[in-house]
Amino acid sequence: MRRAPSEVVLNKNVNWLNHPAAWAWAEDMGKYDRLTFWEQVDGGRYATRNRLLLTAMPVITYMAATNMADFKRQPLGLNLVVVVVCVIAKLPQLHKVRILGINKY
């Protein structure tokens, strides 16, 4: 089964947002070691312009993939589950929450 380009873009965006990203600057050495990139964006504040854009990216990609794909062979249910998981993971209630120990040192 051939993947749609929009699905590849969605997978790449989701992967780099949800992995730990520690930066080695002198003034904050070790401060962000246990945070994912998403938790570091805008100092953890929610509903900023950057976070809203990054939250909308999976939804827009899903809608574009759904619009451009062949409906007979498209895994619509699987794509919907992935988008829902991506959006739920970005809610402020799940800030610093590790499910099943993922991204935990």
C-alpha positions in Angstrom: 0.0 0.0 0.0 1.4 3.4 -1.0 1.5 6.1 1.6 0.2 9.5 0.8 2.7 12.3 1.1 0.5 14.1 3.7 0.6 11.0 5.9 4.4 11.0 5.8 4.5 14.7 6.7 2.1 14.0 9.6 4.2 11.2 11.0 7.4 13.3 10.8 5.7 16.2 12.6 4.3 14.0 15.4 7.6 12.2 15.9 9.8 15.3 16.6 7.2 17.0 18.8 6.9 14.1 21.2 10.5 13.1 21.9 12.7 14.5 24.6 14.7 17.5 23.4 17.3 18.8 25.9 19.4 21.8 24.9 22.8 22.4 26.5 22.8 26.1 27.3 24.8 27.2 30.3 22.0 29.1 32.1 19.5 26.2 32.0 21.8 23.1 32.2 19.6 20.1 32.9 16.4 22.2 33.5 14.6 20.7 30.4 16.1 17.2 30.4 12.9 15.5 31.3 10.6 17.5 29.1 9.5 16.8 25.5 9.8 19.4 22.8 6.1 20.1 23.1 6.4 20.8 26.8 9.2 23.2 26.1 7.5 25.3 23.5 6.7 28.8 24.8 7.7 27.9 28.3 4.9 25.5 28.8 2.2 28.1 28.3 -0.9 26.9 26.5 -3.0 28.6 23.8 -0.1 30.6 22.3 0.1 31.2 18.6 2.9 28.6 18.1 1.0 25.9 20.1 -2.3 26.5 18.3 -0.5 26.2 15.0 1.3 23.0 16.0 -2.0 21.6 17.3 -3.8 22.4 14.1 -1.1 20.7 11.9 -2.2 17.1 12.4 -5.9 18.0 11.9 -5.1 20.0 8.7 -2.9 17.2 7.4 -5.6 14.6 8.1 -8.2 16.6 6.3 -5.9 17.1 3.3 -5.1 13.3 3.2 -8.8 12.4 3.5 -9.7 14.8 0.6 -6.9 13.6 -1.7 -7.0 9.8 -1.1 -8.7 7.0 -2.8 -11.7 6.2 -0.6 -11.8 2.5 -1.5 -8.3 1.8 -0.1 -7.9 4.5 2.5 -7.5 3.5 6.2 -9.8 6.3 7.3 -10.5 4.8 10.8 -6.8 4.3 11.5 -5.9 7.9 10.4 -8.7 9.2 12.5 -7.4 7.3 15.6 -3.9 8.7 15.0 -5.2 12.3 14.7 -7.3 12.0 17.9 -4.3 10.6 19.8 -2.1 13.4 18.6 -4.6 16.1 19.5 -5.4 14.6 22.9 -1.7 14.3 23.8 -1.3 18.1 23.3 -4.0 19.1 25.8 -2.9 21.0 28.8 -4.3 18.4 31.1 -1.6 16.0 29.9 1.3 18.3 30.4 4.2 16.3 31.9 2.0 13.1 32.0 3.8 10.0 30.8 1.6 7.2 29.7 3.1 3.7 29.9 6.4 5.3 30.8 7.0 6.6 27.3 9.6 9.5 27.2 10.5 8.8 30.8 14.2 8.5 31.8 
